[in-house]
Amino acid sequence: MGYRVVVVGATGNVGREIMAVLAEREFPIEEMAAVASSRSHGSEVEFGETGKMLKCKNIEHFDWAGWDIALFAAGSGVAKEYAPKAAAAGCVVIDNSSLYRMDPDVPLIVPEVNPDAIDGYSKRNIIANPNCSTAQMVVALAPLHKAAGIKRVVVSTYQSVSGAGKSGMDELFEQSRAIFVGDPVQPATFTKQIAFNVIPHIDVFLDDGSTKEEWKMVVETKKIMDSKIKVAATCVRVPVFVGHAESINIEFEKELSAKAAQDILREAPGIMLIDKREDEGYVTPVEAAGDSATYVSRVREDPTVENGLQIWCVSDNLRKGAALNAVQIAELLGRRRLKKG
């Protein structure tokens, strides 16, 4: 027997990816509902590559009773209004927005890193999915932390425009076309021109000069892994359609050689180590797009601190950063709490 599953925001990038991942991983589904705003009511979305088309239901009139799991991919506003209603009806919510991530009564889960934390979901009947840049980083950091204890992390991100949704992808395409034909470039989704440029600004600025995206990486890493870890982040939007990359410097409590770190990462869940010190011996976002792994390359020692390493980490942000992680949470939930039949 399977689960009755709802995908909220089914017409968006992440919602479509969630349905694709559910189909690929053969998640046990008895019934599936695609839910979206009133604008998308009646439109059809495909359930992965199964050929099965689902008509979108209007979230304003959706009855949550009898549904087991709702995967929300529709932003904080929708989550604030409808996630509590779904949870109150007995449907466990897995939310991709930032709204509930730092709620002490809501577990923030990356299944490869902190699966036991999921047991706290019953307080609110809500589970939070982390920020896309945080998710891939903690997958890479967790096995190293277990081996040598991480004291400090300094990370610079290279985040693709798909992190800003379809409008971000459209803007990169349109601006690139405009530049080639000599038309004027007008920023809309992003604060400055994104085509052939990089922008050190994701989300709003905070009082201390950091951006909210950078703040998310700091506080979410602490909540998922260890509150004692110090994190400094610089988050940058780059003209790549899909796939986030990160340059990460790590300071450890104990000595950990690059060779030992490579051996650990090679066996760690969710990680694919591609680290040859030669041309093409590393992974870029182009290779990671469409893949479920978190790729680690360029593992080397950092001579500026006593026990330091540097790594390069790449992942498809629509997958591990959102859809895949949400489905993995649903799978973990099924194994631990929602056994059917």
Secondary structure, DSSP 8 states (H G I E B T S, - for coil): --EEEEEETTTSHHHHHHHHHHHHTT--EEEEEEEE-GGGTT-EEE-TTS--EEE-EEGGG---TT--EEEE-S-HHHHHHHHHHHHHTT-EEEE-SSTTTT-TTS-B--TTT-GGGGGGGGGTTEEE---HHHHHHHHHHHHHHHHH-EEEEEEEEEE-GGGG-HHHHHHHHHHHHHHHHT-----SSSSS--TT--BS--S-B-TTS-BHHHHHHHHHHHHHT-TT-EEEEEEEE-S-SS-EEEEEEEEESS---HHHHHHHHHHSTTEEE---SSTT-S--HHHHTT---EEEEEEEE-TTSTTEEEEEEEE-TTIIIIIHHHHHHHHHHHHHT----
